[in-house]
Amino acid sequence: MQLLISTITGKTISIPFEQSDNIRLVKLKIQEQEGISFNQQRIIFQESELDDNKTLSQIGITNNTILQLLLRLKGGGQVFIKTMAGKTITVSAEYNQTIKELKKTIYERCGIPPQQQRLIFGGKILDDQKKVEDYNIQKESTIHMAERLKGGNSTIY
């Protein structure tokens, strides 16, 4: 039986497998075939990252199932923050840091408080509780920042 692994670049990798194989073994096969480090791989099925210890049969994966391969930032790297004014700010990001932590880094660079930042990547507004890797933000990715308006009274007279 075979798995089809779709990469972010559009390449499809074919990997032989047994139902009893776990995700860790699938990652090792990808490492062997493609040279992509096991620790850098994230295997996604139905929009969820798969647990290394789960077997393919436990997940319900059958012949010719397509899985998505995403790569973690290797520890981190620079990302670009593009403001509404068109200014680009370069900041360092770690793949395992939260979006809230990234906003604090942006605040340190440009003085915009985290609560006023709305970060957008791939058309999605980034959730403070999620991690950089959850959005597949890679080094040298561009994140758009919209500023929330300050203050104001919601009472209408």
C-alpha atoms as an extended CHARMM CRD file, in Angstrom:
* protein
*
       157  EXT
         1         1  MET       CA              0.0000000000        0.0000000000        0.0000000000  PROA      1               0.0000000000
         2         2  GLN       CA              1.1240000000        3.5700000000       -0.5090000000  PROA      2               0.0000000000
         3         3  LEU       CA              0.6510000000        6.9910000000        1.0530000000  PROA      3               0.0000000000
         4         4  LEU       CA              0.7400000000       10.1610000000       -0.9970000000  PROA      4               0.0000000000
         5         5  ILE       CA              2.5040000000       13.0120000000        0.7780000000  PROA      5               0.0000000000
         6         6  SER       CA              1.7790000000       16.4920000000       -0.5840000000  PROA      6               0.0000000000
         7         7  THR       CA              4.4090000000       19.1480000000        0.1390000000  PROA      7               0.0000000000
         8         8  ILE       CA              3.9370000000       22.8990000000        0.3810000000  PROA      8               0.0000000000
         9         9  THR       CA              5.7820000000       23.2710000000       -2.9460000000  PROA      9               0.0000000000
        10        10  GLY       CA              3.1950000000       21.0800000000       -4.6880000000  PROA      10              0.0000000000
        11        11  LYS       CA              5.4350000000       18.0170000000       -4.9830000000  PROA      11              0.0000000000
        12        12  THR       CA              3.7950000000       14.6620000000       -4.1970000000  PROA      12              0.0000000000
        13        13  ILE       CA              5.8770000000       11.9310000000       -2.5590000000  PROA      13              0.0000000000
        14        14  SER       CA              4.7840000000        8.2740000000       -2.6480000000  PROA      14              0.0000000000
        15        15  ILE       CA              5.6370000000        6.2740000000        0.5040000000  PROA      15              0.0000000000
        16        16  PRO       CA              4.9860000000        2.5290000000        0.9640000000  PROA      16              0.0000000000
        17        17  PHE       CA              3.2790000000        1.6760000000        4.2620000000  PROA      17              0.0000000000
        18        18  GLU       CA              1.5670000000       -0.9500000000        6.3730000000  PROA      18              0.0000000000
        19        19  GLN       CA             -1.5660000000       -0.2530000000        8.4320000000  PROA      19              0.0000000000
        20        20  SER       CA              0.4420000000       -0.9880000000       11.5830000000  PROA      20              0.0000000000
        21        21  ASP       CA              3.0300000000        1.7530000000       10.8200000000  PROA      21              0.0000000000
        22        22  ASN       CA              2.9300000000        4.7590000000       13.1270000000  PROA      22              0.0000000000
        23        23  ILE       CA              3.4350000000        8.3850000000       12.0670000000  PROA      23              0.0000000000
        24        24  ARG       CA              6.9850000000        8.3390000000       13.4530000000  PROA      24              0.0000000000
        25        25  LEU       CA              7.8580000000        5.5530000000       10.9850000000  PROA      25              0.0000000000
        26        26  VAL       CA              6.2130000000        7.4820000000        8.1210000000  PROA      26              0.0000000000
        27        27  LYS       CA              8.3830000000       10.5080000000        9.0200000000  PROA      27              0.0000000000
        28        28  LEU       CA             11.4900000000        8.3150000000        9.0560000000  PROA      28              0.0000000000
        29        29  LYS       CA             10.5900000000        6.9980000000        5.5790000000  PROA      29              0.0000000000
        30        30  ILE       CA             10.2000000000       10.5890000000        4.3350000000  PROA      30              0.0000000000
        31        31  GLN       CA             13.5550000000       11.4810000000        5.9140000000  PROA      31              0.0000000000
        32        32  GLU       CA             15.2050000000        8.5090000000        4.2020000000  PROA      32              0.0000000000
        33        33  GLN       CA             13.6280000000        9.2260000000        0.8070000000  PROA      33              0.0000000000
        34        34  GLU       CA             13.6860000000       13.0510000000        0.7520000000  PROA      34              0.0000000000
        35        35  GLY       CA             16.3980000000       14.0150000000        3.2620000000  PROA      35              0.0000000000
        36        36  ILE       CA             13.9740000000       16.1150000000        5.3430000000  PROA      36              0.0000000000
        37        37  SER       CA             14.8390000000       15.7990000000        9.0270000000  PROA      37              0.0000000000
        38        38  PHE       CA             12.3010000000       13.8260000000       11.0840000000  PROA      38              0.0000000000
        39        39  ASN       CA             12.1260000000       16.6210000000       13.6860000000  PROA      39              0.0000000000
        40        40  GLN       CA             11.3410000000       19.2540000000       11.0740000000  PROA      40              0.0000000000
        41        41  GLN       CA              8.2960000000       17.4030000000        9.6900000000  PROA      41              0.0000000000
        42        42  ARG       CA              4.6400000000       18.0000000000       10.5460000000  PROA      42              0.0000000000
        43        43  ILE       CA              2.1930000000       15.5170000000        9.0130000000  PROA      43              0.0000000000
        44        44  ILE       CA             -1.3380000000       16.8820000000        8.5590000000  PROA      44              0.0000000000
        45        45  PHE       CA             -4.5430000000       14.9210000000        7.8490000000  PROA      45              0.0000000000
        46        46  GLN       CA             -7.9810000000       16.5340000000        7.7460000000  PROA      46              0.0000000000
        47        47  GLU       CA             -6.5130000000       19.8280000000        9.0350000000  PROA      47              0.0000000000
        48        48  SER       CA             -4.9890000000       18.2450000000       12.1700000000  PROA      48              0.0000000000
        49        49  GLU       CA             -1.3670000000       17.4320000000       12.9570000000  PROA      49              0.0000000000
        50        50  LEU       CA             -0.9240000000       13.7020000000       13.4910000000  PROA      50              0.0000000000
        51        51  ASP       CA              0.5320000000       12.2500000000       16.6920000000  PROA      51              0.0000000000
        52        52  ASP       CA              3.8260000000       10.4070000000       16.1020000000  PROA      52              0.0000000000
        53        53  ASN       CA              2.6630000000        7.4300000000       18.1780000000  PROA      53              0.0000000000
        54        54  LYS       CA             -0.6540000000        6.7940000000       16.3880000000  PROA      54              0.0000000000
        55        55  THR       CA             -0.7870000000        4.0260000000       13.7980000000  PROA      55              0.0000000000
        56        56  LEU       CA             -2.2080000000        4.6110000000       10.3480000000  PROA      56              0.0000000000
        57        57  SER       CA             -5.0630000000        2.1950000000       11.0700000000  PROA      57              0.0000000000
        58        58  GLN       CA             -5.9640000000        4.1130000000       14.2750000000  PROA      58              0.0000000000
        59        59  ILE       CA             -6.2160000000        7.3100000000       12.2340000000  PROA      59              0.0000000000
        60        60  GLY       CA             -8.2270000000        5.6180000000        9.4660000000  PROA      60              0.0000000000
        61        61  ILE       CA             -5.6580000000        6.0360000000        6.7130000000  PROA      61              0.0000000000
        62        62  THR       CA             -5.9830000000        3.6900000000        3.7410000000  PROA      62              0.0000000000
        63        63  ASN       CA             -4.2490000000        3.1170000000        0.3890000000  PROA      63              0.0000000000
        64        64  ASN       CA             -3.5810000000        6.3140000000       -1.6220000000  PROA      64              0.0000000000
        65        65  THR       CA             -4.6080000000        8.6280000000        1.2250000000  PROA      65              0.0000000000
        66        66  ILE       CA             -3.1180000000       12.0850000000        0.7370000000  PROA      66              0.0000000000
        67        67  LEU       CA             -1.3530000000       13.5910000000        3.7480000000  PROA      67              0.0000000000
        68        68  GLN       CA              0.1130000000       17.0830000000        3.8700000000  PROA      68              0.0000000000
        69        69  LEU       CA              3.7460000000       17.6260000000        4.8660000000  PROA      69              0.0000000000
        70        70  LEU       CA              4.5760000000       20.9370000000        6.5270000000  PROA      70              0.0000000000
        71        71  LEU       CA              7.9960000000       21.9410000000        7.8060000000  PROA      71              0.0000000000
        72        72  ARG       CA              8.8200000000       23.5340000000       11.1280000000  PROA      72              0.0000000000
        73        73  LEU       CA             11.0840000000       26.5370000000       11.2810000000  PROA      73              0.0000000000
        74        74  LYS       CA             14.4510000000       25.1760000000       12.3720000000  PROA      74              0.0000000000
        75        75  GLY       CA             14.3780000000       26.8100000000       15.7780000000  PROA      75              0.0000000000
        76        76  GLY       CA             13.3570000000       30.0650000000       14.1970000000  PROA      76              0.0000000000
        77        77  GLY       CA             14.1720000000       32.7000000000       11.6920000000  PROA      77              0.0000000000
        78        78  GLN       CA             13.3270000000       36.1610000000       10.5070000000  PROA      78              0.0000000000
        79        79  VAL       CA              9.7970000000       37.0140000000        9.4250000000  PROA      79              0.0000000000
        80        80  PHE       CA              8.5740000000       40.2200000000        7.8600000000  PROA      80              0.0000000000
        81        81  ILE       CA              5.7150000000       42.2420000000        9.3320000000  PROA      81              0.0000000000
        82        82  LYS       CA              4.0460000000       44.5120000000        6.7810000000  PROA      82              0.0000000000
        83        83  THR       CA              2.0410000000       47.3840000000        8.2640000000  PROA      83              0.0000000000
        84        84  MET       CA             -1.0230000000       49.0500000000        6.7350000000  PROA      84              0.0000000000
        85        85  ALA       CA              1.2020000000       52.0600000000        5.9550000000  PROA      85              0.0000000000
        86        86  GLY       CA              3.3820000000       49.8180000000        3.7830000000  PROA      86              0.0000000000
        87        87  LYS       CA              6.3320000000       49.7600000000        6.1910000000  PROA      87              0.0000000000
        88        88  THR       CA              8.0870000000       46.3950000000        6.6200000000  PROA      88              0.0000000000
        89        89  ILE       CA              9.4940000000       45.3970000000       10.0120000000  PROA      89              0.0000000000
        90        90  THR       CA             11.8530000000       42.4190000000       10.3710000000  PROA      90              0.0000000000
        91        91  VAL       CA             11.5680000000       40.3610000000       13.5700000000  PROA      91              0.0000000000
        92        92  SER       CA             12.9240000000       37.0220000000       14.7610000000  PROA      92              0.0000000000
        93        93  ALA       CA             10.3510000000       34.2910000000       15.3730000000  PROA      93              0.0000000000
        94        94  GLU       CA             10.6420000000       30.8530000000       16.9470000000  PROA      94              0.0000000000
        95        95  TYR       CA              8.4060000000       28.1640000000       15.4480000000  PROA      95              0.0000000000
        96        96  ASN       CA              7.1500000000       27.1260000000       18.8970000000  PROA      96              0.0000000000
        97        97  GLN       CA              6.3890000000       30.6170000000       20.2220000000  PROA      97              0.0000000000
        98        98  THR       CA              2.8060000000       31.8090000000       20.5360000000  PROA      98              0.0000000000
        99        99  ILE       CA              1.3330000000       34.5670000000       18.4060000000  PROA      99              0.0000000000
       100       100  LYS       CA              0.9690000000       36.5770000000       21.6320000000  PROA      100             0.0000000000
       101       101  GLU       CA              4.7500000000       36.3030000000       22.1660000000  PROA      101             0.0000000000
       102       102  LEU       CA              5.3540000000       37.3250000000       18.5430000000  PROA      102             0.0000000000
       103       103  LYS       CA              3.1750000000       40.4120000000       19.1210000000  PROA      103             0.0000000000
       104       104  LYS       CA              5.3440000000       41.3380000000       22.1230000000  PROA      104             0.0000000000
       105       105  THR       CA              8.4290000000       41.1000000000       19.8900000000  PROA      105             0.0000000000
       106       106  ILE       CA              6.7490000000       43.3860000000       17.3530000000  PROA      106             0.0000000000
       107       107  TYR       CA              5.8990000000       45.8290000000       20.1670000000  PROA      107             0.0000000000
       108       108  GLU       CA              9.5740000000       45.9420000000       21.1880000000  PROA      108             0.0000000000
       109       109  ARG       CA             10.5550000000       46.7700000000       17.5810000000  PROA      109             0.0000000000
       110       110  CYS       CA              7.9230000000       49.3550000000       16.6440000000  PROA      110             0.0000000000
       111       111  GLY       CA              6.0140000000       50.3900000000       19.7820000000  PROA      111             0.0000000000
       112       112  ILE       CA              2.5500000000       49.1760000000       18.7420000000  PROA      112             0.0000000000
       113       113  PRO       CA              0.9620000000       47.5040000000       21.8110000000  PROA      113             0.0000000000
       114       114  PRO       CA              0.0620000000       43.8090000000       21.3060000000  PROA      114             0.0000000000
       115       115  GLN       CA             -3.6400000000       44.4250000000       22.0080000000  PROA      115             0.0000000000
       116       116  GLN       CA             -3.7520000000       46.8690000000       19.0730000000  PROA      116             0.0000000000
       117       117  GLN       CA             -2.1250000000       44.4280000000       16.6260000000  PROA      117             0.0000000000
       118       118  ARG       CA             -4.1720000000       42.2200000000       14.3230000000  PROA      118             0.0000000000
       119       119  LEU       CA             -1.8370000000       39.8190000000       12.5170000000  PROA      119             0.0000000000
       120       120  ILE       CA             -2.9260000000       38.1770000000        9.2720000000  PROA      120             0.0000000000
       121       121  PHE       CA             -1.1620000000       35.3590000000        7.4280000000  PROA      121             0.0000000000
       122       122  GLY       CA             -2.5020000000       33.3370000000        4.5210000000  PROA      122             0.0000000000
       123       123  GLY       CA             -5.8010000000       35.2240000000        4.7550000000  PROA      123             0.0000000000
       124       124  LYS       CA             -6.3460000000       34.1800000000        8.3870000000  PROA      124             0.0000000000
       125       125  ILE       CA             -6.3600000000       36.3670000000       11.4830000000  PROA      125             0.0000000000
       126       126  LEU       CA             -3.8130000000       34.8250000000       13.8620000000  PROA      126             0.0000000000
       127       127  ASP       CA             -5.0580000000       33.6650000000       17.2750000000  PROA      127             0.0000000000
       128       128  ASP       CA             -2.9090000000       34.7870000000       20.2370000000  PROA      128             0.0000000000
       129       129  GLN       CA             -3.0240000000       31.3250000000       21.8480000000  PROA      129             0.0000000000
       130       130  LYS       CA             -1.7900000000       29.4160000000       18.7880000000  PROA      130             0.0000000000
       131       131  LYS       CA              1.8400000000       28.9460000000       17.8290000000  PROA      131             0.0000000000
       132       132  VAL       CA              3.7450000000       30.2770000000       14.8310000000  PROA      132             0.0000000000
       133       133  GLU       CA              4.0840000000       26.6910000000       13.5350000000  PROA      133             0.0000000000
       134       134  ASP       CA              0.2900000000       26.1850000000       13.6590000000  PROA      134             0.0000000000
       135       135  TYR       CA             -0.0060000000       28.5760000000       10.7230000000  PROA      135             0.0000000000
       136       136  ASN       CA              3.0070000000       27.1120000000        8.8610000000  PROA      136             0.0000000000
       137       137  ILE       CA              4.8190000000       30.4350000000        9.0870000000  PROA      137             0.0000000000
       138       138  GLN       CA              8.3080000000       29.8360000000        7.7320000000  PROA      138             0.0000000000
       139       139  LYS       CA             11.4340000000       31.9640000000        7.8730000000  PROA      139             0.0000000000
       140       140  GLU       CA             11.1490000000       34.9780000000        5.5810000000  PROA      140             0.0000000000
       141       141  SER       CA              7.3310000000       34.7230000000        5.5110000000  PROA      141             0.0000000000
       142       142  THR       CA              5.4130000000       37.9990000000        5.3570000000  PROA      142             0.0000000000
       143       143  ILE       CA              2.7360000000       38.6060000000        7.9860000000  PROA      143             0.0000000000
       144       144  HSD       CA              0.3670000000       41.5320000000        7.5200000000  PROA      144             0.0000000000
       145       145  MET       CA             -0.4850000000       43.7160000000       10.4980000000  PROA      145             0.0000000000
       146       146  ALA       CA             -3.6110000000       45.8200000000       10.8260000000  PROA      146             0.0000000000
       147       147  GLU       CA             -3.8840000000       48.1000000000       13.8400000000  PROA      147             0.0000000000
       148       148  ARG       CA             -7.0470000000       48.0530000000       15.9170000000  PROA      148             0.0000000000
       149       149  LEU       CA             -8.4740000000       51.4740000000       16.6200000000  PROA      149             0.0000000000
       150       150  LYS       CA             -7.8700000000       52.7440000000       20.1440000000  PROA      150             0.0000000000
       151       151  GLY       CA            -10.5690000000       53.6880000000       22.6430000000  PROA      151             0.0000000000
       152       152  GLY       CA            -13.9130000000       55.0310000000       21.6680000000  PROA      152             0.0000000000
       153       153  ASN       CA            -17.1720000000       54.7480000000       23.4970000000  PROA      153             0.0000000000
       154       154  SER       CA            -19.6630000000       52.2030000000       22.2520000000  PROA      154             0.0000000000
       155       155  THR       CA            -22.6200000000       54.1800000000       23.6520000000  PROA      155             0.0000000000
       156       156  ILE       CA            -24.7770000000       55.6570000000       20.9120000000  PROA      156             0.0000000000
       157       157  TYR       CA            -26.7970000000       58.7880000000       21.7820000000  PROA      157             0.0000000000
